[in-house]
Amino acid sequence: MKNGFSKSRRGYTLIELAVAIACGLMAASLLMALVNQQFTFLRIYAAQNFLIREAPLISTHMNRLIGQAERFRLHNTTADALSGANPVMTDAPVLVLNFQQPDGTTQAAMLAFQNLGSGNALYYYLVPASGVLPAPEWAITREASNVSFSVVSGVLGVTLTGPNNEQITYSGVMQQ
Amino acid sequence: MESAKHAPMIFRRTRSRKAGSRFARGSALIEVTMALAILTVLGLLLFKSSINALYPRQWTLEQTLSDAYLTYEKAYAQRIPFSDLTAANSPWPVQPNSSVANVEIGRIPGGTPIYANVIRTRIPDTNNLAADGGTGTTVTNPSAMEVWKVQSILSYEIGDRSYVKSRTVVRSQ
């Protein structure tokens, strides 16, 4: 009886334990690799969102705005844009658009990439006759890390830089 | 009667538990091997499905970039002064001549630039006068109207496939 008990409770050998631990580690590392693979996939998937989803939306809005404008000017600051001072041709964060109204008057609007305290965003302003800039009408995008306007060969270009250094340039001309 | 029934059941259970534990000890290696095999297959399947999901997005991404670049070609063709368009050093040479340039159409996430070839050419309208590349005469075209189809063709590659897309603008004076 004593012998039988000791036989049934004999311990594992070092090799058995080593094999069991190695197998367990292999299974665990494989599982970790699997999880890591899925996280990498999600990261790549999310990184593509700016160019695939956000940029075409921004382009649609910009095309509608710029396509209806009668003229435009580029500036480095909203203050310059309001006063009409220091217009520039490249790397401008502010674009002033002038729209002809049905009654013959002109309505000015402004697109400005700036930080109003809640992070960088591309804002759309309607400029009143008083010349005092009100709160923005709406934010076209908050996902871009940079937006710059430039004029090359008479063509207005908008370069959008995404959060992962992706870059896309849309171009357009005013109504003719 | 009841105790008589219980005794063999306990015996059977005890015996079967012993047999089970012996079986479990013996099959541990097989179980782990199976788990590893299943995990490997699962990993491969998930990897394949990830690739399947990402590949069309990569395609869409390049379409977005190439469409965006073509907005410049279209705008430039609309905007360029007519005299520059028809000059000897025009960016759009008269067909069958063409100009080819390798341009950066944008950058993908990570900042890697994507390049494509842009081929520019302009095609005269058949009613243009002979001096303007057409077969028209002063009878068919008394005002010496010049009409040109200004064409930009963008060619790029995704993987082992080549893609071509174009924009054509009609200019006249």
HADDOCK unambig.tbl for C-alpha pairs under 7 A between the chains (distance, minus, plus):
assign (segid A and resid 23 and name CA) (segid B and resid 32 and name CA) 6.44 0.50 0.50
assign (segid A and resid 27 and name CA) (segid B and resid 36 and name CA) 5.63 0.50 0.50
assign (segid A and resid 30 and name CA) (segid B and resid 39 and name CA) 6.84 0.50 0.50
assign (segid A and resid 31 and name CA) (segid B and resid 39 and name CA) 6.92 0.50 0.50
assign (segid A and resid 34 and name CA) (segid B and resid 43 and name CA) 5.69 0.50 0.50
assign (segid A and resid 41 and name CA) (segid B and resid 50 and name CA) 6.43 0.50 0.50
assign (segid A and resid 45 and name CA) (segid B and resid 54 and name CA) 6.97 0.50 0.50
assign (segid A and resid 47 and name CA) (segid B and resid 109 and name CA) 6.31 0.50 0.50
assign (segid A and resid 48 and name CA) (segid B and resid 109 and name CA) 6.59 0.50 0.50
assign (segid A and resid 51 and name CA) (segid B and resid 61 and name CA) 6.34 0.50 0.50
assign (segid A and resid 52 and name CA) (segid B and resid 60 and name CA) 6.75 0.50 0.50
assign (segid A and resid 52 and name CA) (segid B and resid 61 and name CA) 5.64 0.50 0.50
assign (segid A and resid 52 and name CA) (segid B and resid 64 and name CA) 6.85 0.50 0.50
assign (segid A and resid 154 and name CA) (segid B and resid 79 and name CA) 6.54 0.50 0.50
assign (segid A and resid 155 and name CA) (segid B and resid 75 and name CA) 6.26 0.50 0.50
assign (segid A and resid 155 and name CA) (segid B and resid 76 and name CA) 6.12 0.50 0.50
assign (segid A and resid 155 and name CA) (segid B and resid 79 and name CA) 6.90 0.50 0.50
assign (segid A and resid 164 and name CA) (segid B and resid 109 and name CA) 5.05 0.50 0.50
assign (segid A and resid 164 and name CA) (segid B and resid 110 and name CA) 5.56 0.50 0.50
assign (segid A and resid 165 and name CA) (segid B and resid 109 and name CA) 5.79 0.50 0.50
assign (segid A and resid 165 and name CA) (segid B and resid 110 and name CA) 5.58 0.50 0.50
assign (segid A and resid 165 and name CA) (segid B and resid 111 and name CA) 4.82 0.50 0.50
assign (segid A and resid 166 and name CA) (segid B and resid 107 and name CA) 4.85 0.50 0.50
assign (segid A and resid 166 and name CA) (segid B and resid 108 and name CA) 4.65 0.50 0.50
assign (segid A and resid 166 and name CA) (segid B and resid 109 and name CA) 4.41 0.50 0.50
assign (segid A and resid 166 and name CA) (segid B and resid 110 and name CA) 6.32 0.50 0.50
assign (segid A and resid 166 and name CA) (segid B and resid 111 and name CA) 5.22 0.50 0.50
assign (segid A and resid 167 and name CA) (segid B and resid 106 and name CA) 5.37 0.50 0.50
assign (segid A and resid 167 and name CA) (segid B and resid 107 and name CA) 4.70 0.50 0.50
assign (segid A and resid 167 and name CA) (segid B and resid 108 and name CA) 6.67 0.50 0.50
assign (segid A and resid 168 and name CA) (segid B and resid 65 and name CA) 6.35 0.50 0.50
assign (segid A and resid 168 and name CA) (segid B and resid 68 and name CA) 6.99 0.50 0.50
assign (segid A and resid 168 and name CA) (segid B and resid 106 and name CA) 4.97 0.50 0.50
assign (segid A and resid 168 and name CA) (segid B and resid 107 and name CA) 6.61 0.50 0.50
assign (segid A and resid 169 and name CA) (segid B and resid 68 and name CA) 6.14 0.50 0.50
assign (segid A and resid 169 and name CA) (segid B and resid 69 and name CA) 6.73 0.50 0.50
assign (segid A and resid 169 and name CA) (segid B and resid 106 and name CA) 6.99 0.50 0.50
assign (segid A and resid 170 and name CA) (segid B and resid 68 and name CA) 5.09 0.50 0.50
assign (segid A and resid 170 and name CA) (segid B and resid 69 and name CA) 6.72 0.50 0.50
assign (segid A and resid 170 and name CA) (segid B and resid 71 and name CA) 6.17 0.50 0.50
assign (segid A and resid 170 and name CA) (segid B and resid 72 and name CA) 6.78 0.50 0.50
assign (segid A and resid 171 and name CA) (segid B and resid 71 and name CA) 5.26 0.50 0.50
assign (segid A and resid 171 and name CA) (segid B and resid 72 and name CA) 4.77 0.50 0.50
assign (segid A and resid 171 and name CA) (segid B and resid 75 and name CA) 6.62 0.50 0.50
assign (segid A and resid 172 and name CA) (segid B and resid 71 and name CA) 6.49 0.50 0.50
assign (segid A and resid 172 and name CA) (segid B and resid 72 and name CA) 6.70 0.50 0.50
assign (segid A and resid 172 and name CA) (segid B and resid 75 and name CA) 5.35 0.50 0.50
assign (segid A and resid 173 and name CA) (segid B and resid 75 and name CA) 5.76 0.50 0.50
